[in-house]
Each structure stands twice: as structure tokens, then as C-alpha cells.
Amino acid sequence: MTNSTIDRILDAAEVEFAAHGFVETSLRTITTKAKVNLAAVNYHFGSKKGLIQAVT
């Protein structure tokens, strides 16, 4: 399950947050890089805040 939706989102989020910070990184950028639907973040993490908590 190394290429799961959650893994792809977390990997993309980690890279984008490190490069641009939490405030400047959009969910659309993360989901585009992860090749997932924008709704997947809310489904798996509840919100951008939930995603940030999962990454940190």
C-alpha cells in the first residue's frame, strides 16, 4: 500500500509545506501533485489543519 491515496497526499504535502510553508501552500497544489481529487483531503484528514497535523 505504498502508493495509496493517503501516502500520496502526505508525501506531496510534506514537500510543499517544506518548500512554501503551511500558509502559502494550497490544498489544490497538494492534490494536483498527489494526483488525487481535492475532496480526498477532507475525506481522509477532515481539513487542511488535519492534514498539517498528520504531516507534523
C-alpha positions as CSV (number, residue, x, y, z in Angstrom):
1,M,0.0,0.0,0.0
2,T,3.0,2.3,-0.6
3,N,1.2,4.2,-3.3
4,S,-2.1,4.7,-1.5
5,T,-4.1,7.9,-1.7
6,I,-3.2,8.8,1.8
7,D,0.5,8.2,1.2
8,R,0.5,10.3,-2.0
9,I,-1.2,13.2,-0.2
10,L,1.1,13.0,2.8
11,D,4.2,12.8,0.5
12,A,3.1,15.8,-1.6
13,A,2.1,17.8,1.5
14,E,5.4,17.3,3.2
15,V,7.3,18.5,0.1
16,E,5.0,21.5,-0.4
17,F,4.9,22.5,3.2
18,A,8.7,22.3,3.5
19,A,9.1,24.4,0.3
20,H,6.4,27.0,0.8
21,G,5.1,26.8,4.4
22,F,1.7,25.9,5.7
23,V,0.0,29.2,5.0
24,E,1.3,29.6,1.4
25,T,0.6,26.0,0.3
26,S,-2.9,25.4,-1.1
27,L,-4.8,22.1,-1.0
28,R,-5.2,22.3,-4.7
29,T,-1.4,22.3,-5.2
30,I,-1.0,19.3,-2.9
31,T,-3.8,17.4,-4.6
32,T,-2.5,18.2,-8.0
33,K,1.0,16.9,-7.1
34,A,-0.5,13.8,-5.4
35,K,-2.8,13.2,-8.4
36,V,-5.9,12.9,-6.2
37,N,-9.3,14.7,-6.1
38,L,-9.5,17.8,-3.8
39,A,-12.2,16.1,-1.8
40,A,-9.8,13.3,-0.8
41,V,-8.0,15.6,1.7
42,N,-11.3,16.4,3.5
43,Y,-12.3,12.7,3.3
44,H,-9.1,11.4,4.8
45,F,-8.0,14.3,7.1
46,G,-11.1,16.4,7.7
47,S,-9.4,19.7,6.7
48,K,-6.1,21.4,5.9
49,K,-5.5,21.6,9.6
50,G,-5.9,17.9,9.9
51,L,-3.5,17.3,7.1
52,I,-0.9,19.6,8.7
53,Q,-1.3,17.6,12.0
54,A,-0.8,14.4,10.1
55,V,2.4,15.7,8.5
56,T,3.9,17.2,11.6
